[in-house]
């Protein structure tokens, strides 16, 4: 790519970030006013209720306020049925994927088998269908060859269950919750990537602060400065993006993504807030320890915001005065607030 074009793209990215600074401050004021003065809207409550329902359906796996697993539930690929008519976990995860969009019925797609690239579940199932006994007999092959219907179905289910394990589904879970709450495509960016709906919320906050109309259901807020309400989403960057550990850093990345300048993946995770009390709040997230898990997060003493001991840069575990939050100590940075 010519150097002039590279410089132009870099300048455009810098201008977008700079232009977003003033509206971001106005958005921060809207975040605090909404958190303190407005009750959670009915659809936010519906989203939280759906999350609680799924948490129970998965066996109520729970982490305490120190990030320790205190109650284990069902794993994503299990065939457990807690009642006769209950849907087993692996089928529930497949249902979450349907919420991403009509073109995503091929998801979850990944089947890992030790190679550099995973196989595709849809292609493998197509190959299985070519090996059915009925098809082979129709081609004049011997009667004792090919997969019988039960064997074919069992192998297809095995592929589905492996794909559930091998394809991250936490964003599909949030997309499913959003549909259960009644949101449409103009109000939520249904996606297999948390960054897509977070970037849309970031842009909605800027549009709102600038006086531009937006139908999007959520705005992006600083989790360190904004009290959560039931139905809000609490988010973190992870993996290769874990260095985006505060609101400004992740906001810059989301602004670039919203402007179409962020071509690389932005790994994130979000939970939905399902309860808030004087001491803290509970969240539920999908694909947390291979299940739908509830975690407890404490407020800072005398405040209504997340205690800093949960943040990745808060303190060194084991030193005096540092509370070890174990699995809940993450680069929490973002709260997606219902508008």
N, C-alpha and C positions, 0 to 999 in steps of 0.2 A: 504494500500500500504506500503511495507517495507520502513523503514527510509532510507536505503541505496539508494533505487530507487528515493525517494523524493529528497535526496541531489544531486543525479546525474542530475535529471531534472533541479533543481535550478541552478546547476553549468553550465549546458549546456545553459540555458537561459541567464545567466550572460556573458558567453563567446560570445554568439551571439551578445548581445548588445555592448560589448566591441569591437568586431571585426568590427562592423558597424560604429564606431565613426570616424575613419579616412576617409573612403569613403564618409561619410555624409558631412564632410568638403569640400571634392572635389565636391560633388554634389551641395553644396551651391554656389560655384563659378560658376558652370554651370547654376544654376538658375538665378543668377544676370546677367551673360553675355547674356543669351537668352532673358531675359526681356528687356535689354537695347539695344541689337544689332540686334535682329531678329523680323521681323513682324510676327503676328499670321498666322499660316498656313491656307490654304483654308478650311480644314476640321474643324478647330476650328471656323472659321467664319460661316460655315454651322451649327455647333452645336448651336452657339449663335442665328442664324437666326431662327432655329426651336424653340428655347426657346421663342423668341419674338412672334412668330406665336401663340404658345400655350397660352402665356400671354394674347394676344388679344382675342383669342377664349374663354377664361375664363372671359372676361369682364374687363381686364386690372386693376386688384387690385394692389394698389401701396402704399408703405410706403415711407415717406420722409427721409431726412438725419438724423433726430432725432428719427427715428424708430416709427413714428406715422402713423396710417392708414389714408391716405388722400383720397383714392378712393377705394370703395369696388367693388368686382366683383362677379362672380357666385361661389357658393359653390360646392364642389366635387360631391354631390349626386343629384344636381338639374337636372331637365329635360328641362332646358331652351334651346331654339333654337333661336339664334340671326338672323339667316336667315332660309328660308324654308328647305334648304338641309344641314344645319349645324348639326354636331354631338354634342349631348348634353354632358355636363360635365361628368356624370357618365360613359358614354360609352367611352369617351376619356381616363378616368382613366383605364378602363378595357383594352384598347388598349396599354397603357403603360406597363401593366403587361405582355403582350405577348412578349415584348422585352427582358424580363429577360431570357427566354429560352423556348424551346418547351415543357418542362416538367412542366412549370409554368402556363399552362392554367387553372389549378385548382385555381390559385390565382386571386383575393384576397380571402382568405379562411375564415377569422374570422367573425362569427356572434355572437355578445355578447348579452346576455339576462338575466344578473344578476347572473349567476352561476360563480363558481370559474374558470371554463375553458370555453372558447367560443365554440360554435358549429361549425361544418365544413360546408361551403356552398355547396360543392360538394355532400356530403352525404344528406343534406337536399333536394337538387334538385332531387337526385335519389329517395328519399322517395316521393316527390311530383309526380314524373312520375308514381310511383306505384298506385297513387290515381286518375289517370286520368279517365274520364268517359269512354273513348274508351277501356281502359284496363279492367276496372271493368265489363263493359258490355260483354267483351269477356270471362270473367270468369263466366258469368251467373248471375251477380248481377243486381238488379233492374235498370231500365232506368233513374230513378230520382236521382241516386247516382253518386258520383265522380265529378271531376272538368272538366268542359267544356274547350275547347282549349283556349278560351279567358281568362277564369279564371286562367288556368294553366300558361299561358304566363304572366299574371299580377303578379301572386305570384312569379314566377321565377325572374321577373324584380325587384320586391320588395326585394328579397334576394340579388340580385346583388348590388342594391343601398345601402343596409345596410352593405354589405361586403366592399364596397368602403369606407364607413365611418370608419368602425372598423379595417381595416387593413392598417397600415402605408404604403404610396406609394411614398414617396419622392425619394427613391433610384431607384424604378422602372421608375420614370420619367427621372432621369439622364441616366439610361440604354437605355431608348427609344431615348433620344437625341443623345446618342453615336451611336446608329444604324442609326439614320437619317443622321449623319455625315459620315457614311460609314465605321465605325470601325468594325473589326471582332474579334473573340474570342481570337486571339493572341495579339490583341492590346488593349483590354479592358475587364475587368472582369465583365460581365453582372451579376447583382445580386440584390436581394431584400435588401441587406445590404450595406450601404455606405462604411463600413469598409473593405469590400472585395476588391473593386476596389482601395481604398486608400492604402491598404496594398500592392497591386500589383504595384502601382505607387512608393511606398517607396522602394520596392525591385528593381524596374527598375532603380531608381536613383543610388542605390548602385552598381548594376551590371554595369551600364554605367561608374561610377567613377572608378570601378576596372578594366575596359577594357573588361568586359564580354559582349557578344552580347545580345541584347534584342530588341524585336519588339514592346514592350509596348509603347503606344502613349504618356504617361504622366510620369512625375517625381514629387516627393513630394518636396515642398519648404516651407521655413518659411514665413508665411504671413506677419510677422512683418518686414521682411527685403527684400521682393521681390515685385517689382512693378507688378501688374496684367496686363494681355493682354486679349483682347476679346477671349472668348472661354475657358479660364482657369476656374478651379473650386475653390471656396473658401469654406472652411470646418471648422466645429466645432464639438467637442464632446458635448454630451448632456445627460440629465437625470442622470443615475448612473455613467456615465463616465465624467461628467462635470468638475471634478477635473483635467482632462488631458487638461490643459488650456494653454500650450505652446508647441512649436515645439518638444522640447526634450522629454517631457512627452508622447505626443501622438505618437511620432516616436518610442519610446521604445515599446509601446503597439502594434503598427503596425508591428514592427520587429518580436515580438513574434508571432503575428498572422500569418505573412508570413511564419514563420518557423514551424507552426503547433502546437505551444505551448500555444496558447491562446484559451482555450475552451469556455470561457464565451462570451456573447454578448458584443459588443463594440458600443453602441448607438452613431450615428453621424448624421450630416446633411450637405449637400453641395448644394450650388447654382452655377449657371454658370454665368460668367461675360459676359454681353451683350453690354456694352458700357464703354469707358474710355475717360475722358477728363482731363483738367488741374486741376480740383478741386476734382476729385474723380471718382467713377465708379458705374455702375448700375449692379445689379445681378437679375436673375430670378430663383426661386426655386419652386418645387412642394410640395404640402401638407403643405404650409405655410399659416396659418390661414384658413385651409380647402379649399385652392384654389391654382392656379398658380399665384404667387405674385412677383412683382418687388420691390426691395428695393434699396435705394440710400445709398452709403457708402462714406464718405468724406476721402480725404487724410489728413495726418498730414500737418500743414502749411509749405509751402516751400518744401515739399517732395512728393514722388510718392508711398508711402506706406500707409496702413490703419492707420487712426488716432487712437491713443491708447485709446481714450475715448470710443471706441466700445468694448474694452476688458473687461472681467468680473472682473479683478482685478485692473482696471485702477484708479478709484477714487470713492468716496462716493457721490452718487447722492444728489444734494441739497447743497453741500459745494461750496464755492467760487471757480470759475475757472473750475468746473466739468460740462461738458455738459451731460445732461441726454439723452441717446440714446434709452431709453424705450425698445421696443421689439427687436431692433437691437443690444442691448448690450448683447453679448454672448461670450463664450470662444473660439473665433476665433483663430485658431492656424496653419492651413494648407492651402497651395495653391497648387493645382495640376496643373502643368504647362505642356502645350503641348511641346513636345521635337522637 
